[in-house]
Amino acid sequence: MKKLLILFSISLILFQTSGCSSPATTVSPKALGLFQKGKAAYLKRDLKSAKIFFENALKEETGFVNAQVMLGKTLFFMGKVKQAGEHLGKAIKAAIFHVEALYYMARIALLAKKPANAAAYLEKILEVDPVNARANFALGSIHADKKNYKKAFFHYNAALAEESMLARVRYSYAARLAAAGLKNRAKAILKPALGYSAHTSLKKSINTLWRKLK
């Protein structure tokens, strides 16, 4: 549950800057109004209310893909992973390259300890959005866990292109470089992160790793 809360905090940041994307569809004013109320509740972390609004939006418009995705995300952060997957799966059937749906299906696959399935979802994202930081970071981590450092470092480098995750990506990348015995390269990657704004626990991890590398 702690990991889900951390992911939810990251999700809120990315949600506020990029939003949910899917092919343009026409929905009724009532469904759209319910969806907007759901987003407002989601941003306030009122997940129970958000769930109800998104469910009601789908009752009005069963083909409302973004409502399907947001309901899936809400259920994911409520810990109802199986139900989340059902809704996200429906969204992908309607919009096979829906980035948010694919990303959260990857997270679900990782929770189920199915990294190969997660990688497939993430690669699908990169087909349409090659510089997607979250997908590159997650895929890099999957490759690193398998000690496939060449692929891991390729995706970490791609993830560095987006500033919203720079601190986390630099820390993880540097830790993997250090594990591979590349101490100087790890220091070079980690040093800029010392000045980045990050939550307390991540900042502490960055500083701890920096002291180990000195």
C-alpha positions in Angstrom: 0.0 0.0 0.0 2.9 2.4 0.8 4.2 1.9 -2.8 0.7 2.7 -4.2 0.6 5.9 -2.2 4.0 6.9 -3.6 2.9 6.1 -7.1 -0.3 8.1 -6.5 1.7 11.2 -5.6 3.8 10.8 -8.8 0.6 10.3 -10.7 -1.0 13.5 -9.4 2.0 15.5 -10.6 2.0 14.0 -14.1 -1.8 14.1 -14.3 -1.7 17.9 -13.6 0.9 18.5 -16.3 -0.2 16.1 -19.0 -3.7 14.8 -18.4 -5.4 11.8 -19.8 -5.1 11.4 -23.6 -7.1 9.3 -26.0 -8.6 9.7 -29.5 -11.1 12.5 -29.6 -14.6 11.4 -28.9 -17.9 13.2 -28.4 -19.6 12.7 -25.1 -22.7 14.1 -23.6 -22.5 17.2 -21.5 -23.8 15.2 -18.5 -21.1 12.5 -18.9 -18.4 15.2 -19.3 -19.6 17.0 -16.2 -19.4 13.9 -14.1 -15.9 13.2 -15.5 -14.7 16.6 -14.6 -16.0 16.2 -11.1 -14.3 12.9 -10.9 -11.0 14.5 -11.9 -11.4 17.2 -9.3 -12.0 14.6 -6.6 -9.0 12.5 -7.8 -6.7 15.5 -7.6 -7.9 16.0 -4.0 -7.2 12.3 -3.3 -10.8 11.8 -2.6 -10.8 8.4 -4.4 -14.1 7.1 -3.2 -15.9 10.1 -4.6 -13.8 10.0 -7.8 -14.8 6.4 -8.3 -18.5 7.2 -8.1 -18.2 10.1 -10.5 -16.3 8.0 -13.1 -18.7 5.1 -12.7 -21.6 7.5 -13.3 -19.9 9.0 -16.3 -19.6 5.5 -17.8 -23.3 4.8 -17.2 -24.0 7.9 -19.3 -21.5 7.0 -22.0 -20.3 3.4 -22.0 -17.7 4.2 -24.7 -16.1 7.1 -22.7 -12.5 5.9 -22.9 -10.9 8.5 -20.6 -13.5 7.8 -17.9 -12.7 4.1 -18.2 -9.0 4.9 -17.7 -9.5 7.3 -14.8 -11.8 4.7 -13.1 -9.0 2.2 -13.6 -6.4 4.5 -12.1 -8.6 5.3 -9.2 -9.3 1.7 -8.4 -5.5 1.0 -8.7 -4.7 3.5 -6.0 -7.5 2.2 -3.9 -5.8 -1.2 -3.9 -8.4 -2.8 -6.1 -5.9 -4.0 -8.7 -7.9 -6.7 -10.4 -10.9 -4.3 -11.0 -8.5 -1.7 -12.2 -7.1 -4.0 -14.8 -10.5 -4.9 -16.1 -11.3 -1.2 -16.8 -7.9 -0.4 -18.2 -8.1 -3.5 -20.4 -11.4 -2.2 -21.8 -9.9 1.2 -22.5 -7.0 -0.5 -24.4 -9.4 -2.5 -26.5 -11.1 0.8 -27.5 -7.8 2.8 -27.9 -4.8 0.4 -28.3 -2.2 3.1 -27.8 -3.7 4.9 -24.9 -0.6 5.8 -23.0 -2.1 6.1 -19.5 -4.0 2.8 -19.8 -0.8 1.0 -21.0 1.3 2.5 -18.3 -1.0 1.4 -15.5 -1.4 -2.1 -17.0 2.4 -2.3 -16.8 2.3 -1.3 -13.1 -0.3 -4.0 -12.5 1.9 -6.6 -14.3 4.8 -5.6 -12.2 2.8 -6.0 -9.0 1.9 -9.5 -10.3 5.6 -10.2 -10.8 5.2 -10.5 -14.5 8.0 -8.2 -15.8 7.8 -9.5 -19.4 4.1 -8.5 -19.6 5.0 -5.1 -18.1 7.8 -4.6 -20.6 5.4 -5.4 -23.5 3.0 -2.6 -22.3 5.8 -0.1 -21.9 7.2 -0.9 -25.3 3.8 -0.3 -26.8 3.9 3.2 -25.2 7.3 3.9 -26.7 6.0 3.0 -30.2 4.0 6.2 -30.1 5.9 8.2 -27.5 9.6 7.3 -27.6 10.6 9.9 -25.1 8.0 9.1 -22.5 9.9 9.4 -19.2 7.8 7.0 -17.1 7.8 4.3 -19.7 11.6 4.6 -20.3 12.3 4.7 -16.6 10.2 1.7 -15.8 11.5 -0.3 -18.8 15.1 0.6 -17.8 14.5 -0.7 -14.3 13.1 -4.0 -15.7 16.2 -4.5 -17.8 18.5 -3.5 -14.9 16.8 -6.1 -12.7 17.7 -8.7 -15.3 21.3 -7.2 -15.4 20.8 -6.2 -19.0 22.6 -3.0 -18.4 23.1 -1.9 -22.0 19.3 -1.8 -22.6 18.7 -0.4 -19.1 21.1 2.5 -19.6 19.6 3.3 -23.0 16.2 3.7 -21.5 17.5 5.6 -18.4 19.2 8.1 -20.8 15.9 8.5 -22.7 14.1 9.1 -19.5 16.5 11.9 -18.6 14.9 14.0 -21.3 11.9 14.8 -19.1 12.6 17.0 -16.1 9.6 15.8 -14.0 11.4 12.6 -13.1 15.0 13.7 -13.3 15.9 13.3 -9.6 14.4 9.8 -9.4 15.9 8.6 -12.7 19.3 10.0 -11.9 19.4 8.3 -8.5 18.3 4.9 -9.9 20.6 5.2 -12.9 23.6 6.1 -10.7 22.8 3.2 -8.3 22.8 0.8 -11.2 26.1 2.2 -12.6 27.7 1.9 -9.2 26.5 -1.7 -8.9 28.1 -2.3 -12.3 31.4 -0.9 -11.0 31.2 2.3 -12.9 31.7 4.6 -9.9 33.0 7.8 -11.8 30.1 7.6 -14.3 27.7 7.1 -11.4 29.0 10.3 -9.7 28.6 12.2 -12.9 25.0 11.1 -13.3 24.1 11.7 -9.7 25.7 15.0 -9.1 23.1 17.2 -10.8 20.4 15.5 -8.7 21.9 16.9 -5.5 20.3 20.3 -6.4 17.0 19.0 -7.6 13.8 19.4 -5.6 12.6 16.0 -4.4 10.6 14.5 -1.6 12.4 13.9 1.7 13.0 10.2 1.4 14.3 10.4 -2.2 16.6 13.3 -1.2 18.0 11.3 1.6 18.6 8.4 -0.7 20.4 10.6 -3.2 22.6 12.1 -0.5 23.4 8.7 1.0 24.4 7.3 -2.4 26.6 10.4 -3.1 28.5 9.9 0.2 29.1 6.3 -0.8 30.5 7.3 -4.2 32.9 9.9 -2.8 
